[in-house]
Amino acid sequence: MAKVTFRSSDGSEAVVGLDTPMSIMRAAVTHNVAGIVGECGGNAMCATCHVYVREEFLDRLPEIEDEEEEMLDGVTAPRSHRSRLSCQLVLDDALDGIVVDIPEAQ
């Protein structure tokens, strides 16, 4: 089982565990994690699943594709080098234990 920890700007945490690989966005929406909207359903078209990936997990992530890069340019919260769209990150054994911070606004 792979797990992801979502940390809200207020300091609260939600830990989600999954038996099947799925995007971090889909895991958040399925488990009603506040702050992740996923308006476009995971198609990298809306940036309402923006997260900040903790430094220690950045080297485990896949490269940012052009579509994701373009959407990250228009996020509501400030973009940083840790910014990713959670719909583009598949939670599997490679990302087991990942921690992401949810921006104050999407």
CYANA upper distance limits for C-alpha pairs under 8 A (distance plus 0.5 A):
  1 MET  CA     17 GLY  CA      6.65
  1 MET  CA     18 LEU  CA      5.85
  1 MET  CA     19 ASP  CA      5.12
  1 MET  CA     20 THR  CA      8.10
  1 MET  CA     93 ASP  CA      8.17
  1 MET  CA     96 ASP  CA      8.43
  2 ALA  CA     17 GLY  CA      6.06
  2 ALA  CA     18 LEU  CA      5.91
  2 ALA  CA     19 ASP  CA      7.04
  2 ALA  CA     21 PRO  CA      8.43
  2 ALA  CA     91 LEU  CA      7.14
  2 ALA  CA     92 ASP  CA      6.18
  2 ALA  CA     93 ASP  CA      6.23
  2 ALA  CA     95 LEU  CA      7.87
  2 ALA  CA     96 ASP  CA      5.06
  2 ALA  CA     97 GLY  CA      7.27
  3 LYS  CA     15 VAL  CA      7.31
  3 LYS  CA     16 VAL  CA      6.01
  3 LYS  CA     17 GLY  CA      4.72
  3 LYS  CA     18 LEU  CA      6.85
  3 LYS  CA     91 LEU  CA      8.03
  3 LYS  CA     96 ASP  CA      5.74
  3 LYS  CA     97 GLY  CA      5.55
  3 LYS  CA     98 ILE  CA      7.49
  4 VAL  CA     15 VAL  CA      6.27
  4 VAL  CA     16 VAL  CA      5.94
  4 VAL  CA     17 GLY  CA      7.06
  4 VAL  CA     24 ILE  CA      8.02
  4 VAL  CA     91 LEU  CA      7.95
  4 VAL  CA     96 ASP  CA      7.17
  4 VAL  CA     97 GLY  CA      5.83
  4 VAL  CA     98 ILE  CA      5.53
  4 VAL  CA     99 VAL  CA      6.34
  4 VAL  CA    100 VAL  CA      8.12
  5 THR  CA     13 GLU  CA      7.17
  5 THR  CA     14 ALA  CA      6.23
  5 THR  CA     15 VAL  CA      4.91
  5 THR  CA     16 VAL  CA      6.94
  5 THR  CA     97 GLY  CA      7.56
  5 THR  CA     98 ILE  CA      6.85
  5 THR  CA     99 VAL  CA      5.18
  5 THR  CA    100 VAL  CA      6.78
  6 PHE  CA     13 GLU  CA      6.03
  6 PHE  CA     14 ALA  CA      5.65
  6 PHE  CA     15 VAL  CA      6.80
  6 PHE  CA     33 VAL  CA      8.24
  6 PHE  CA     99 VAL  CA      6.59
  6 PHE  CA    100 VAL  CA      5.69
  6 PHE  CA    101 ASP  CA      6.40
  6 PHE  CA    102 ILE  CA      7.21
  7 ARG  CA     11 GLY  CA      6.69
  7 ARG  CA     12 SER  CA      6.34
  7 ARG  CA     13 GLU  CA      5.07
  7 ARG  CA     14 ALA  CA      7.18
  7 ARG  CA     99 VAL  CA      7.90
  7 ARG  CA    100 VAL  CA      6.69
  7 ARG  CA    101 ASP  CA      5.19
  7 ARG  CA    102 ILE  CA      6.46
  8 SER  CA     12 SER  CA      5.89
  8 SER  CA     13 GLU  CA      6.79
  8 SER  CA     35 GLY  CA      8.04
  8 SER  CA    101 ASP  CA      6.51
  8 SER  CA    102 ILE  CA      5.59
  8 SER  CA    103 PRO  CA      7.65
  8 SER  CA    104 GLU  CA      8.09
  9 SER  CA    101 ASP  CA      7.78
  9 SER  CA    102 ILE  CA      6.95
  9 SER  CA    103 PRO  CA      6.93
  9 SER  CA    104 GLU  CA      6.32
 14 ALA  CA     33 VAL  CA      7.38
 16 VAL  CA     27 ALA  CA      7.63
 16 VAL  CA     28 ALA  CA      8.16
 16 VAL  CA     31 HIS  CA      7.83
 18 LEU  CA     27 ALA  CA      8.26
 20 THR  CA     92 ASP  CA      7.95
 21 PRO  CA     90 VAL  CA      6.86
 21 PRO  CA     91 LEU  CA      5.98
 21 PRO  CA     92 ASP  CA      5.39
 22 MET  CA     26 ARG  CA      7.01
 22 MET  CA     27 ALA  CA      7.19
 22 MET  CA     90 VAL  CA      5.73
 22 MET  CA     91 LEU  CA      5.99
 22 MET  CA     92 ASP  CA      7.72
 23 SER  CA     27 ALA  CA      6.78
 23 SER  CA     86 SER  CA      7.16
 23 SER  CA     87 CYS  CA      5.80
 23 SER  CA     88 GLN  CA      7.00
 23 SER  CA     89 LEU  CA      5.84
 23 SER  CA     90 VAL  CA      4.57
 23 SER  CA     91 LEU  CA      6.05
 24 ILE  CA     28 ALA  CA      6.73
 24 ILE  CA     86 SER  CA      5.62
 24 ILE  CA     87 CYS  CA      6.53
 24 ILE  CA     88 GLN  CA      8.29
 24 ILE  CA     89 LEU  CA      6.35
 24 ILE  CA     90 VAL  CA      6.47
 24 ILE  CA     91 LEU  CA      6.17
 25 MET  CA     29 VAL  CA      6.71
 25 MET  CA     36 ILE  CA      7.33
 25 MET  CA     38 GLY  CA      6.92
 25 MET  CA     42 GLY  CA      7.68
 25 MET  CA     49 CYS  CA      6.59
 25 MET  CA     85 LEU  CA      8.43
 25 MET  CA     86 SER  CA      5.28
 25 MET  CA     87 CYS  CA      5.17
 25 MET  CA     89 LEU  CA      8.36
 26 ARG  CA     30 THR  CA      6.37
 26 ARG  CA     38 GLY  CA      8.14
 26 ARG  CA     42 GLY  CA      7.98
 26 ARG  CA     87 CYS  CA      7.36
 27 ALA  CA     31 HIS  CA      6.62
 28 ALA  CA     32 ASN  CA      6.44
 28 ALA  CA     33 VAL  CA      5.38
 28 ALA  CA     34 ALA  CA      8.41
 28 ALA  CA     36 ILE  CA      6.94
 29 VAL  CA     33 VAL  CA      6.60
 29 VAL  CA     36 ILE  CA      7.16
 29 VAL  CA     37 VAL  CA      7.38
 29 VAL  CA     38 GLY  CA      7.63
 35 GLY  CA     49 CYS  CA      8.48
 35 GLY  CA    102 ILE  CA      6.86
 35 GLY  CA    103 PRO  CA      7.95
 35 GLY  CA    104 GLU  CA      8.05
 35 GLY  CA    105 ALA  CA      7.88
 35 GLY  CA    106 GLN  CA      7.72
 36 ILE  CA     48 THR  CA      6.97
 36 ILE  CA     49 CYS  CA      5.51
 36 ILE  CA     50 HIS  CA      7.98
 36 ILE  CA    102 ILE  CA      7.87
 36 ILE  CA    106 GLN  CA      8.04
 37 VAL  CA     48 THR  CA      5.83
 37 VAL  CA     49 CYS  CA      6.31
 37 VAL  CA    106 GLN  CA      8.12
 38 GLY  CA     42 GLY  CA      6.78
 38 GLY  CA     46 CYS  CA      8.16
 38 GLY  CA     47 ALA  CA      8.13
 38 GLY  CA     48 THR  CA      5.80
 38 GLY  CA     49 CYS  CA      5.68
 38 GLY  CA     87 CYS  CA      8.00
 39 GLU  CA     46 CYS  CA      7.06
 39 GLU  CA     48 THR  CA      6.68
 40 CYS  CA     44 ALA  CA      7.70
 40 CYS  CA     45 MET  CA      6.48
 40 CYS  CA     46 CYS  CA      6.36
 42 GLY  CA     87 CYS  CA      5.32
 42 GLY  CA     88 GLN  CA      7.83
 43 ASN  CA     87 CYS  CA      7.72
 44 ALA  CA     67 GLU  CA      6.94
 44 ALA  CA     68 GLU  CA      6.29
 44 ALA  CA     71 MET  CA      7.37
 44 ALA  CA     85 LEU  CA      7.70
 44 ALA  CA     87 CYS  CA      7.28
 44 ALA  CA     88 GLN  CA      7.66
 45 MET  CA     67 GLU  CA      8.25
 45 MET  CA     71 MET  CA      7.15
 46 CYS  CA     71 MET  CA      7.20
 47 ALA  CA     71 MET  CA      6.23
 47 ALA  CA     72 LEU  CA      7.07
 47 ALA  CA     74 GLY  CA      8.02
 47 ALA  CA     75 VAL  CA      6.49
 47 ALA  CA     85 LEU  CA      6.83
 47 ALA  CA    106 GLN  CA      7.73
 48 THR  CA     75 VAL  CA      8.28
 48 THR  CA     85 LEU  CA      8.47
 48 THR  CA    106 GLN  CA      5.48
 49 CYS  CA     85 LEU  CA      6.01
 49 CYS  CA     86 SER  CA      5.96
 49 CYS  CA     87 CYS  CA      7.10
 49 CYS  CA    106 GLN  CA      7.54
 50 HIS  CA     72 LEU  CA      8.20
 50 HIS  CA     75 VAL  CA      7.68
 50 HIS  CA     83 SER  CA      7.23
 50 HIS  CA     84 ARG  CA      6.28
 50 HIS  CA     85 LEU  CA      5.10
 50 HIS  CA     86 SER  CA      6.59
 50 HIS  CA    102 ILE  CA      7.70
 50 HIS  CA    103 PRO  CA      7.66
 50 HIS  CA    106 GLN  CA      7.26
 51 VAL  CA     82 ARG  CA      8.40
 51 VAL  CA     83 SER  CA      6.23
 51 VAL  CA     84 ARG  CA      6.09
 51 VAL  CA     85 LEU  CA      6.70
 51 VAL  CA     86 SER  CA      6.76
 51 VAL  CA    100 VAL  CA      6.55
 51 VAL  CA    101 ASP  CA      6.17
 51 VAL  CA    102 ILE  CA      5.53
 51 VAL  CA    103 PRO  CA      6.77
 52 TYR  CA     80 SER  CA      8.18
 52 TYR  CA     82 ARG  CA      5.41
 52 TYR  CA     83 SER  CA      5.11
 52 TYR  CA     84 ARG  CA      6.82
 52 TYR  CA    100 VAL  CA      5.95
 52 TYR  CA    101 ASP  CA      5.44
 52 TYR  CA    102 ILE  CA      6.99
 52 TYR  CA    103 PRO  CA      7.80
 53 VAL  CA     57 PHE  CA      7.21
 53 VAL  CA     58 LEU  CA      7.06
 53 VAL  CA     82 ARG  CA      5.65
 53 VAL  CA     83 SER  CA      6.96
 53 VAL  CA     84 ARG  CA      7.50
 53 VAL  CA     98 ILE  CA      8.27
 53 VAL  CA     99 VAL  CA      6.88
 53 VAL  CA    100 VAL  CA      5.03
 53 VAL  CA    101 ASP  CA      6.90
 54 ARG  CA     58 LEU  CA      7.27
 54 ARG  CA     82 ARG  CA      7.34
 54 ARG  CA     98 ILE  CA      8.16
 54 ARG  CA     99 VAL  CA      6.35
 54 ARG  CA    100 VAL  CA      6.32
 54 ARG  CA    101 ASP  CA      7.81
 55 GLU  CA     82 ARG  CA      7.51
 57 PHE  CA     61 LEU  CA      7.59
 57 PHE  CA     95 LEU  CA      8.18
 57 PHE  CA     98 ILE  CA      6.82
 57 PHE  CA     99 VAL  CA      8.16
 58 LEU  CA     82 ARG  CA      7.76
 60 ARG  CA     94 ALA  CA      7.51
 60 ARG  CA     95 LEU  CA      7.25
 61 LEU  CA     89 LEU  CA      7.81
 61 LEU  CA     95 LEU  CA      8.22
 62 PRO  CA     89 LEU  CA      8.07
 64 ILE  CA     68 GLU  CA      6.69
 64 ILE  CA     69 GLU  CA      6.75
 64 ILE  CA     84 ARG  CA      8.49
 65 GLU  CA     69 GLU  CA      6.71
 66 ASP  CA     70 GLU  CA      6.68
 67 GLU  CA     71 MET  CA      6.83
 68 GLU  CA     72 LEU  CA      6.59
 68 GLU  CA     84 ARG  CA      8.18
 68 GLU  CA     85 LEU  CA      7.23
 68 GLU  CA     88 GLN  CA      8.16
 69 GLU  CA     73 ASP  CA      7.02
 70 GLU  CA     74 GLY  CA      7.78
 71 MET  CA     75 VAL  CA      7.33
 72 LEU  CA     79 ARG  CA      7.46
 72 LEU  CA     83 SER  CA      7.83
 72 LEU  CA     84 ARG  CA      7.62
 72 LEU  CA     85 LEU  CA      7.84
 73 ASP  CA     79 ARG  CA      7.83
 75 VAL  CA     79 ARG  CA      7.29
 75 VAL  CA    106 GLN  CA      7.43
 76 THR  CA    105 ALA  CA      6.73
 76 THR  CA    106 GLN  CA      5.98
 77 ALA  CA    103 PRO  CA      6.65
 77 ALA  CA    104 GLU  CA      7.39
 77 ALA  CA    105 ALA  CA      6.27
 77 ALA  CA    106 GLN  CA      7.08
 79 ARG  CA     83 SER  CA      6.33
 84 ARG  CA     88 GLN  CA      8.22
 85 LEU  CA     89 LEU  CA      7.71
 90 VAL  CA     95 LEU  CA      8.16
 91 LEU  CA     95 LEU  CA      6.08
 91 LEU  CA     96 ASP  CA      7.21
 92 ASP  CA     96 ASP  CA      6.51
